[in-house]
């Protein structure tokens, strides 16, 4: 009897020790995820203040339009035979500017292009101070665009593009953003000027209670991944609220049996024309376990899920970001 009691006691002691060890391991994983989330948001959060101040500056330009228009060097702008109005930026000093052929009032658009000329210096300062920001732009309600750094306009943009039709414009309008605040566009999209898949922060600019346009800061997913995920020897990935992988290390992508990655680099895959968002949506995975994991994290709001795939045991840990509705995952095996 004494021998049996000793065995039971030893079993309970070992079980308690194992449980304590698992608890400590889980805490370590969550501490790491919390650390990464904090670092990401510490870099992204100040951009909200930057773009708000830039919006105030931009509104002041429209307030002083009459005096500013007279200061512009009109020789830097060109008009094609079809009426396409644009600037050629052969150096890094100024933005690339164009007025869409869809603009309803060309004279108004031209005047507003001249009015906003002083944005260029402000755009340049932003990109110098915030290396994560790959480009800064202003898309006007009068259907013109101003973007820094300059790019190869004539080989990148269709002259009849509607700059107000993109989510980086209309998600900041009065219908979608009645509070007139900065807005993170959480659903990544392909940049029209060829910089790949983009995360954007946008902010409306109003003058005399009229929406004059929308400012935007763009962050490429490759920069986001290089800045944070690649620093850690972990299978990390970011997913949005719909379960789509928006950034991730190749090891994490492959562990979940997502499509083969070109050169084992996720960012190269999403930069290619063959990328399909649904291929990287966890809810649409062929694996029942991956779909179940997505459900546990996104629908049931749990932060841990253990599962088996291809004979391998995995533990997945999850933390939701505060700044936007994204989730950081650590796929541990």
N, C-alpha and C positions, 0 to 999 in steps of 0.2 A: 504493500500500500504506500509505504514511504517512497519506494522507488518510482511508483506511478505518479505520485504527487510531484516528485522532482522533475519527471519528464514533462508533465503539464506546465509546471512553473518555467522550465527551460523553453518550452514552445512559446509560451506567452511572452517571455523575455525577448526571444528572437523576433517574434511577430511585431512587438512594440518597437524594437530597434529598427526593423525594416520599414515600418510605417513612418517612423521618425525620419529615417533617411530619405524616403520618398517625398515627405513633406518639405524637407530642406532642399531637395533637388528642385521641386516645383517652385519654391520661393525664390531660388536662384534664377530660374528661367523668367519668372515674372519681374524680378528686379531688373534683369537685363532688358526686357521689353519696355518696362517703365523708363529706364534710362534712355533707350533709343528714342522713344516717343517724346520724352522731354527735350532731347537734343534737336530733334526734327522741328518741334513746335517752337523752340527757343529761336531758331533761325527763321521760321516762317512768320511767326506772330508780328515781329516789327514791320514786316511788309505792309500790314494793314494800316499802320500809322503813316508809313511812307506814301502809300497811294492816296490816303485821305488828305494829306497835306498837298500832294500834287493836284488833287481835285480842286482844292481851294485856290491854288495858284492858277489853275486853268480857268476857273470861273472868273477870276480877276482879269484874265486876258480878254474875255468877251466883254467885260465891263468897260475896258479901255480900247475897244476895237478901233474906234475912229483914229486914234493917235498911232496905234501899232501898225495899221495897214500901210501908212505912208512910209514906214521905215524899211519895208521889204524890198529886197533886190529881185525884181520880177524876171530878170534875165536868166535866173537859175531854173525857171519853169518852161516847159515845152508843151505844145499842143499838136497832136497828130492830125492828119487830114480828116479822120473820122470823128474828131472832137475830143479825143482822149487827152486829158490834161495830167501832167506828171512832172516830177523833178528827177533829175539824174544826180545821184550822190556818188561821186567818184572817190570820196575819201570818207573817213570815219567821223567827220565833224557834224554832218547833218543827217536827218531822217530821210527815208524814202517816202515820197508823198505821191498820191494819185487821187483823181476824182473819177468815180465809176461813171460809165456811160449811162447808167440808170439814174443818175442824179436828176431830180426834177427841176432844179433851179441852179444852173451852172454858175451864174453870177454870184449867187449867195454862197455856193460852195467855194468858189475862188476867194471870195472875201474872207471866209472863215479859215481857209488855208493860210492866208496872209496873217490873219489874227493870231493864229496858233503857232507862228514861226518860232516864238521864243520857247516853246516846249522842248525844242531840240536839246538845248543845254541842260535842262532839267532831266530829260531822259538819259543823257550821257552820264550825269552825276549818279543817277540811280544804279546803272549797270556797273559803274566803277566802285561804288560803295557796297553793293550787294552782288557778289559774284554768282549767286544762285540764279539771279534774274538774267535769263538769256536774251530777252527783248522786252521793250516797253513800247506801247502804242496808244494811239487815240483814234477810235473809229467814230465818225461823226454821223449824226442823224441826217445830215445833208448828203450823206453817201460819199465821203472821202476818208482816206486813211493816211495816218502819219505813223511810221514805225522806225525805231532805232534798235540795233544798228542797221545801216542800209543793206539792201539786198538787190539781187538782179531782177528788177521789177518786170521788165519786158519779157523775160523768159520764165516768170513764175506766176503771174497773175493774168487772168482773163480780164479784158478791159470793161466787160459788162458785169463784173462780180458785184453782188449786193452785200456790202459790209454789215448791213443791219440784219441780215438773215441768219447769222451765226449765233450760237449760244453764248459766245463771249461778248455779244452785244445785248441780245434781248433778255438774258437772265439778269441784267442790271437795270432794265427799264422800269417804268412806274408800276406796271402790272405785276411783274415778278419781284420787284424790290421797292415796295412802297416806302420803306424807311430810308431809302437813298443811302445805304451803307455799302461797305465793301462786301463782296461775295466771292467765295471760293467755288470754282467750277469743278466739282468733284468727279464728274465723268470725263475722263481724259479723251482727247480728240486729236486728230491729225492736223498739224499746223499747215495752213494754206501755203506758206512760203517755204515749206520743205524742211523744217527743223525736227520732224518726227512727232512722237506723241507728247502731248503737252498738258501740264497742270497750270491753270490760270487763276489769278486773282484779279477781279474787275471792280470798277467803281464808277458810278455815273457822275457826269458833270452837268450841273444845271445853271442857267442864267435867266433871271426874270421868270422863274418857275417853268422854264422850258428845258427839256432834255436836249442839250447840245451834242452830247456824245458819251462815249464810254472809254475810260482809261483801262489799260490792262498790263499786268506783269505776267510774263510767261516763264515757266520753269520746265525744262525738258526732263523727262523721266530718267534719262541717262545721268544727268547731273544729280538728281535726287538719289539715285542708286549709288553713284560714286561717292557722294558726300556722307552717306549714312550706312547703307546696307553692306557695302563692301569692306567696311572697317572691322566687321565681326566674322569670326570663323563659325558661322551658324547658317542653317538653312532657313533664311528669312524671306518673307514676302509681304507685300502690301496688297490688300484687296479692298474694293469699294463696297458700298452697301448692297450692291446687286450680286456680289460674289465674284466679280471679275478681277483677275490679277492685274494690277496696274504697274507693279514693279516687283522684281524678285531676283534672287540669285539662282543661277542655273541649277544648282544642286537641289534647291527647294522645288523648282519647276519639274525636274525629272523625277523627284521622289514621289510626286503626286500623279505620275504617268500622264502629264500633259503632252501636247504634240512635241516632236523632236525639235530641238532648238538649233538654229543655224549657228555654226561655230560655237555652240554651247553658250551663247550670250542672248539673253532674253531681249535686251534692248535692240539688237540687230534684227530680231524677228519682228518686233513691233514697228520698226522703221520700214519694213519691207511692204510692198503692195499686197503680198499674199496674206498678211495678218488679218485674222477675223476675230473680233472680240469674243464671239460665242465659243471659240475654241479654247479660250482661257477663262471660261466661267465655271466655277466649281460646281454650281448647281446642275450644269449640263455635262459633267464628267461621266465617262462610261463606268467609273468605279462607284459602286453603291456606298463604299466607305467614305470616299471624298465628298459625295453629295450629303451624306449624313453629317460629316464634319462641318460643312458649310451651314447646314441647318442648325447644328448645335450652337455655332458661334453667332450667326446672323439672326436667326429666328428665335432661338431659345435663350440667347444672351449668356451662354455658358462660356467659360474661358479655358477649358481643358477637354481634350478628347483623345482617347487611346484607340488605336485600330491596327489592323493587319492588312498588308498589301504585298502580294507576290512573295509570301513567306517571310516577310520582314515585319517586325513590330515597330510601330511609331507612336510617339506621344506628341500631340500638337497643343501648343500654348498660344493664347490669344489675348491681345490687349486692344481696346478701342481707343482711337485718338480723340482728343478733346476739340481740336481746331476744326475738324471736319469728320464726316461720317465714313472714315476709313478704319481698317483693322490691320494690325501688325501681327503676323504669325511666325512662330518658331516651330519648324517641323523637325522633331528630334527623334533619332533612332539609335 
